[in-house]
Amino acid sequence: MFSLKKNKEITSRNFSKNFLVALFIGFIALLVMAFVFISFGAEDVPFNDIIGSIFNFDSENFNHSIIINIRLPRLLADLMVGASLAVAGAVMQGTTKNPMADSGIMGISSGSVFAVVIIVVFFPNISRLGRIGMSALGAAIVTFLIYFLAFLSKKKMSSESMVLSGMAVSTLLSSLTTAIILKEGISGEMMRYTAGSSANTIWNDIYIAGPFFIVALVVSFLISHSLTIMNLGEEVSKGLGANTFIIKLISTIVVLLLSAIAVVIIGPVGYVGLMIPHIVRHFVGTDYRFVLPLSALYGGVLVLICDFLARLIIAPYEFPIGVIIVIIGVPFFIYTSRKEKGDNFEKTLWTLY
């Protein structure tokens, strides 16, 4: 017992130290990438103009307009989407104990995309706020369907059954989405969106999605300790006094909202929610008080890097950001699926106070 307590204290100190180091490195990477993202592109912008646009904006200055009206909202959109997807993936993995959980892989994003396409075709005048709401509704319906199909399978809610159910639902909805796009003759308009792009982001997108993003992020941080307990398993969580139903309900709402925000702003982008939480947990363990903030930070940095590369690969044209993330994510998905599933019980126990 003494040995376990001593090991717990040593492990907690190591993870706390790793968290601070990772947080520092992440912020440095974010600042560097933000500067690079704003400075370079189809039109390079000197450092003086960056400072001038922030503190002394001149609407007549072409570089100032590029920074404030195009690159800055796009940068914020990338950070919001990356953080949303990474935190949503981490929360899903924590509540379901499914290491493969991700809003894209599980098919949740396909429900949001289908809802957005329906809105574009049949309700083109609906507000941005309405799009977020309908996107969340589409994600909610698909989530229920995935859980229902997984429950009906022989393995009942296992990682494999949920991933397969998600892929089946995603394939069906993707086919329906494509059929609607082709029938309505909007393939050109929707191609960039379905491939993932933040090129058309405007400040209005940030103003509307921002408050929902902040609320969902704060709520996820508030339940982070409960997610750590949930990671021990439902029976153990109940034994420790956790209200598993409330935790799962709040977690589901957070995931649906974050997924909807990401889809509305940038389109369907997968694998961020799979990769980032796994990488973060490798350094800070399974304490979600550490995992969630770092996932938000590094998720934003990853999407920012991928978007910057998307602007350079075939400049002056843009490469779909979703394709770049898939190229990175698929090998990671294969690697993760081959690993032993689930987190180590004793290692998780040491992270609890």
C-alpha positions in Angstrom: 0.0 0.0 0.0 2.8 2.4 0.9 4.6 1.4 -2.4 1.5 2.1 -4.4 1.0 5.5 -2.7 4.7 6.4 -3.3 4.5 5.4 -6.9 1.3 7.4 -7.3 3.0 10.6 -5.9 6.0 10.1 -8.2 3.8 9.5 -11.2 1.7 12.5 -10.5 4.7 14.8 -10.1 6.2 13.5 -13.3 2.9 14.1 -15.2 2.6 17.6 -13.7 6.1 18.4 -14.8 5.5 17.0 -18.3 2.2 19.0 -18.5 4.0 22.3 -17.8 6.8 21.5 -20.3 4.3 20.4 -23.0 2.2 23.5 -22.3 5.2 25.8 -22.7 6.3 24.1 -25.9 2.7 24.2 -27.3 2.4 27.9 -26.7 5.8 28.6 -28.4 4.7 26.5 -31.3 1.4 28.4 -31.5 3.1 31.8 -31.5 5.6 30.8 -34.1 2.9 29.2 -36.4 0.6 32.2 -35.9 3.3 34.6 -37.0 4.3 32.3 -40.0 0.6 31.8 -41.0 -0.1 35.6 -41.0 3.2 36.6 -42.7 3.4 34.2 -45.6 0.9 33.2 -48.3 0.0 34.3 -51.8 1.0 37.8 -50.7 3.8 38.0 -48.1 3.3 40.6 -45.4 6.2 42.3 -43.6 6.4 42.3 -39.8 5.8 46.1 -39.6 2.4 45.7 -41.3 1.4 43.0 -38.9 2.0 45.2 -35.9 0.4 48.2 -37.7 -2.7 46.3 -38.6 -3.3 45.3 -35.0 -2.5 48.6 -33.2 -3.2 51.1 -36.0 -5.5 49.5 -38.6 -5.8 51.4 -41.9 -8.6 50.2 -44.2 -6.8 51.8 -47.1 -3.7 49.7 -46.6 -3.9 46.5 -48.7 -1.7 44.4 -46.3 -3.7 45.5 -43.3 -6.9 44.4 -45.0 -5.4 41.0 -45.8 -4.3 40.4 -42.2 -7.5 41.6 -40.4 -10.2 40.5 -42.9 -8.7 37.3 -44.3 -5.8 35.7 -42.4 -6.7 36.6 -38.8 -10.3 35.1 -38.9 -8.9 32.1 -40.8 -6.2 31.6 -38.1 -8.8 31.8 -35.3 -11.1 29.4 -37.2 -8.3 26.8 -37.5 -7.5 27.1 -33.8 -11.2 26.7 -32.9 -11.7 23.7 -35.2 -8.5 22.0 -34.1 -9.3 22.5 -30.4 -12.9 21.4 -30.9 -12.0 18.2 -32.7 -9.2 17.2 -30.3 -11.2 17.9 -27.2 -14.3 16.1 -28.6 -12.1 13.1 -29.4 -10.6 13.1 -25.9 -14.0 13.4 -24.2 -15.4 10.5 -26.3 -12.4 8.3 -25.6 -12.7 9.1 -21.9 -16.5 8.4 -21.5 -16.6 5.3 -23.8 -13.2 3.8 -23.0 -12.9 3.4 -26.8 -9.4 4.4 -27.9 -10.6 4.7 -31.5 -13.3 7.3 -30.7 -13.2 10.4 -33.0 -16.1 12.4 -34.4 -14.9 11.8 -37.9 -14.1 8.1 -37.6 -17.2 7.3 -35.6 -19.4 9.0 -38.3 -20.7 11.8 -36.1 -19.4 14.4 -38.5 -21.2 12.8 -41.4 -24.5 13.6 -39.7 -23.4 17.3 -39.3 -22.4 17.5 -43.0 -25.6 15.9 -44.2 -27.6 18.5 -42.1 -25.5 21.4 -43.5 -26.1 20.2 -47.1 -29.8 19.9 -46.5 -29.8 23.5 -45.1 -27.8 24.8 -48.1 -30.2 23.2 -50.6 -33.6 23.6 -49.0 -33.1 26.5 -46.5 -30.4 28.7 -48.0 -31.4 31.8 -46.0 -31.0 30.2 -42.6 -28.7 32.1 -40.2 -25.2 30.9 -39.2 -26.6 30.2 -35.7 -29.3 28.0 -37.3 -26.6 26.1 -39.2 -24.8 25.3 -35.9 -28.1 24.2 -34.4 -29.0 21.9 -37.3 -25.5 20.6 -37.5 -25.6 19.6 -33.9 -29.0 18.0 -34.4 -27.7 16.0 -37.3 -24.7 14.9 -35.2 -27.1 13.9 -32.3 -29.3 11.8 -34.5 -26.3 10.0 -36.0 -24.8 9.4 -32.5 -28.0 7.8 -31.3 -28.0 5.6 -34.5 -24.4 4.5 -34.0 -25.0 3.6 -30.3 -28.2 1.7 -31.3 -26.5 -0.3 -34.0 -23.5 -1.1 -31.8 -25.8 -2.3 -29.0 -27.5 -4.7 -31.5 -24.2 -6.2 -32.5 -22.8 -9.4 -30.9 -20.0 -7.5 -29.2 -22.4 -4.9 -27.7 -20.8 -1.4 -27.5 -17.3 -2.7 -28.0 -14.7 -0.5 -29.7 -14.9 -2.5 -32.8 -18.7 -2.5 -33.1 -18.9 1.2 -32.5 -16.2 2.0 -35.1 -17.9 -0.4 -37.7 -21.3 1.1 -36.9 -19.9 4.6 -37.4 -18.3 3.7 -40.6 -21.5 2.1 -41.9 -23.6 5.1 -41.0 -20.9 7.5 -42.4 -20.8 5.7 -45.7 -24.6 5.8 -46.0 -24.8 9.5 -45.2 -21.9 10.4 -47.4 -23.6 8.7 -50.3 -26.8 10.5 -49.7 -24.9 13.8 -49.3 -23.2 13.2 -52.6 -26.5 12.3 -54.3 -28.1 15.6 -53.1 -25.1 17.7 -54.2 -25.1 16.2 -57.7 -28.8 16.4 -58.1 -28.9 20.0 -57.1 -25.9 20.9 -59.3 -23.9 22.4 -56.5 -20.9 20.2 -56.7 -18.5 23.1 -57.4 -19.8 25.0 -54.4 -19.7 22.1 -52.0 -16.5 20.3 -53.1 -14.2 22.7 -51.2 -16.5 22.5 -48.1 -16.7 18.7 -48.0 -12.9 18.4 -48.5 -12.4 20.8 -45.6 -11.4 24.4 -46.0 -11.3 27.5 -43.9 -10.6 29.8 -46.8 -14.0 31.4 -46.8 -14.1 32.1 -43.0 -15.4 35.5 -42.1 -15.5 37.4 -38.7 -19.2 36.6 -38.5 -18.4 32.9 -38.2 -16.1 33.6 -35.3 -18.6 35.9 -33.5 -21.4 33.3 -33.7 -19.4 30.1 -33.1 -17.0 31.6 -30.6 -19.3 31.7 -27.5 -20.5 28.1 -28.1 -16.9 27.0 -28.5 -15.8 28.7 -25.2 -18.8 27.4 -23.2 -18.2 23.8 -24.5 -14.5 24.0 -23.8 -15.0 25.4 -20.3 -17.6 22.7 -19.5 -15.3 20.0 -20.7 -12.5 21.3 -18.4 -15.0 21.3 -15.5 -15.8 17.7 -16.0 -12.2 16.7 -16.6 -11.7 15.0 -13.2 -14.9 13.1 -13.7 -13.7 11.9 -17.1 -10.5 10.6 -15.4 -12.7 8.6 -13.0 -14.9 7.3 -15.9 -11.7 6.1 -17.6 -11.5 3.5 -14.9 -14.7 1.8 -16.0 -18.4 2.4 -15.2 -18.6 0.0 -12.2 -15.5 1.5 -10.6 -16.8 5.0 -11.3 -20.1 4.3 -9.6 -18.2 2.8 -6.7 -16.2 6.1 -6.3 -19.5 8.1 -6.2 -19.6 9.3 -9.8 -22.9 10.0 -11.4 -22.1 8.2 -14.7 -25.4 9.1 -16.4 -25.0 12.9 -15.8 -21.3 12.7 -16.9 -22.1 10.9 -20.1 -25.0 13.2 -20.8 -22.9 16.4 -20.4 -20.0 14.8 -22.3 -22.3 13.9 -25.2 -23.7 17.4 -25.4 -20.1 18.8 -25.4 -19.0 16.4 -28.1 -22.0 17.2 -30.3 -21.6 21.0 -29.9 -17.8 20.9 -30.6 -18.3 18.6 -33.6 -21.1 20.8 -35.0 -18.9 23.9 -34.7 -16.0 22.3 -36.5 -18.2 21.1 -39.4 -20.0 24.4 -39.9 -16.7 26.4 -39.9 -14.4 24.2 -41.9 -16.2 21.1 -43.1 -15.8 17.4 -42.2 -12.2 16.9 -40.9 -11.4 13.6 -39.2 -8.5 12.0 -37.3 -7.6 15.1 -35.2 -9.6 13.8 -32.3 -7.9 10.5 -32.6 -4.3 11.6 -33.0 -3.9 14.5 -30.6 -5.4 12.9 -27.4 -3.3 9.7 -27.9 -0.1 11.8 -28.3 -0.9 14.0 -25.3 -1.7 11.0 -23.0 1.7 9.5 -23.9 3.3 12.4 -22.1 0.9 13.4 -19.3 -1.0 10.1 -18.6 -4.7 9.7 -18.4 -5.5 12.6 -16.0 -8.0 14.6 -18.1 -7.2 17.8 -16.2 -4.0 17.6 -18.2 -5.2 15.9 -21.3 -8.0 18.3 -22.3 -6.1 21.6 -22.2 -3.1 20.1 -24.1 -5.5 18.5 -26.6 -7.1 21.9 -27.3 -3.7 23.6 -27.7 -2.0 21.0 -29.9 -5.2 20.3 -31.9 -5.3 24.0 -32.8 -1.6 23.9 -33.7 -2.0 20.8 -35.9 -4.9 22.2 -37.9 -3.0 25.5 -38.3 0.1 23.8 -39.6 -2.0 21.7 -42.0 -3.9 24.8 -43.3 -0.6 26.6 -43.9 0.7 23.6 -45.9 -2.6 23.6 -47.8 -1.8 27.1 -49.0 1.7 26.3 -50.1 1.4 22.9 -51.8 -0.2 24.1 -55.1 0.1 27.9 -54.6 -1.5 30.1 -55.6 -4.3 27.6 -55.4 -5.3 25.8 -52.2 -5.1 22.1 -51.4 -7.9 20.7 -49.2 -6.9 20.7 -45.6 -9.0 17.6 -44.9 -6.9 15.6 -47.4 -3.7 16.6 -45.6 -5.0 15.5 -42.2 -6.3 12.2 -43.7 -2.8 11.5 -45.1 -1.4 12.0 -41.6 -4.3 10.4 -39.8 -4.8 7.1 -41.6 -1.3 5.6 -40.8 -1.9 6.7 -37.2 -5.3 5.1 -37.2 -3.8 1.8 -38.4 -1.1 2.0 -35.8 -3.5 2.7 -33.0 -5.9 0.0 -34.0 -3.1 -2.6 -33.8 -2.2 -1.6 -30.2 -3.6 -3.1 -27.1 -6.9 -1.4 -26.4 -7.8 0.5 -23.2 -5.7 2.3 -20.7 -3.8 0.6 -17.8 -6.0 0.5 -14.7 -3.3 1.0 -12.2 -1.7 3.9 -14.1 -5.0 5.6 -14.3 -5.6 5.1 -10.6 -2.3 6.9 -9.7 -3.5 10.0 -11.4 -6.5 10.4 -9.1 -6.3 12.4 -5.9 
